[in-house]
Amino acid sequence: MSETQVAAPRTALSGDDAWVWFNGDFARYRDAKLGVMTHALHYGTGCFEGIRAYWSEEAGRLYTFRAAEHFDRMRDSAKILHMRLPLGTAELCEVTSELLRRNGYREDVYIRPLCYKSAEEIGVRLHNLADGFLIYTSPFGPYVDVDKGIRCMVSTWRRQDDNVAPARAKCTGIYINSALAKTEAVENGFDEAIMLTADGHVSEGSAENVFIARGGAMITPPPTENILEGITRATLMQLIVEEMGLEVHERPVDRSELYIADEILLCGTGAQVAPVIEVDRRVIGDGEPGPLTTRLQGIYFDICKGRNPKYRDWLTPV
Ligand SMILES: Cc1ncc(COP(=O)(O)O)c(C=O)c1O
């Protein structure tokens, strides 16, 4: 790993000039190239993360949100795919901070680490193939509307089972399942898809975990419902108990429970905390973002922006 720290540029670097981390060193985007035979490109043999860094106007700096937890999860994903991350979590967090400094952002940013089978070889497998590793960063606003609420459909595409391809490993290839569901939803006039498991329980959104509110408690499907074990989900589960004094239950959720829920929210690094106001043309609650969701969203954003010292441990100042 390069030891040279580079001063932040006056304006953020983008496009070909942006810095990336590519196979063990910093490189300009234009110089980070992959061969057309790269295994991961053909067979989906990669795993990735999505991490956010939030710009704090008050502090005049970026804060990375729960980066260590993301890299720890990535190590688990890699293990499932017979891969190894090239660095420890602390080093990966340092590389990420240096990358953000070099690119000089003064706005919210998305960080995308990718571990992939880099061998330029034909043959479907995971063993005896070299791994590559990269991180790129990009300015990133909201992924879905977090203010007025989103409209969802229950997808006709089922979430794949753990024994088909494990959702808990954030594998590149598996995202074809999410992409099919998202495109179906958008082409049908909705904002997002909610997928069911093969046996008909609620699993998750195309890139989000699901919470519903019923009778003053919050409920979210357990990991055995083929979900990605979301960092935002774990964050919200803690905040619901500690900051709102409510119960949170991990249990199977039926499709029809979505229709009668008092509130629904989708959460994830990209989606953040997004109120759901409609599912399959049934209005949720009174069709506006619900009070529990709105409160939880406020607590979450305060923490991400560095305004709550109690959860400062979740942030890495860049
Ligand atoms: C399929 C899926 N589920 C859930 C999530 C939420 O995970 P996290 O909160 O760790 O970003 C994501 C986010 O990337 C996702 O792609």
The ligand as an ORCA input file, in Angstrom:
! r2SCAN-3c Opt
* xyz 0 1
  C     -30.323     -6.647     -1.607
  C     -29.999     -5.663     -0.536
  N     -30.617     -5.770      0.645
  C     -30.361     -4.907      1.649
  C     -29.459     -3.876      1.500
  C     -29.168     -2.959      2.641
  O     -27.908     -3.213      3.162
  P     -27.039     -2.108      3.877
  O     -27.917     -1.460      4.872
  O     -25.938     -2.843      4.513
  O     -26.588     -1.169      2.823
  C     -28.798     -3.725      0.285
  C     -27.866     -2.617      0.136
  O     -26.933     -2.553     -0.493
  C     -29.065     -4.649     -0.763
  O     -28.432     -4.555     -1.943
*
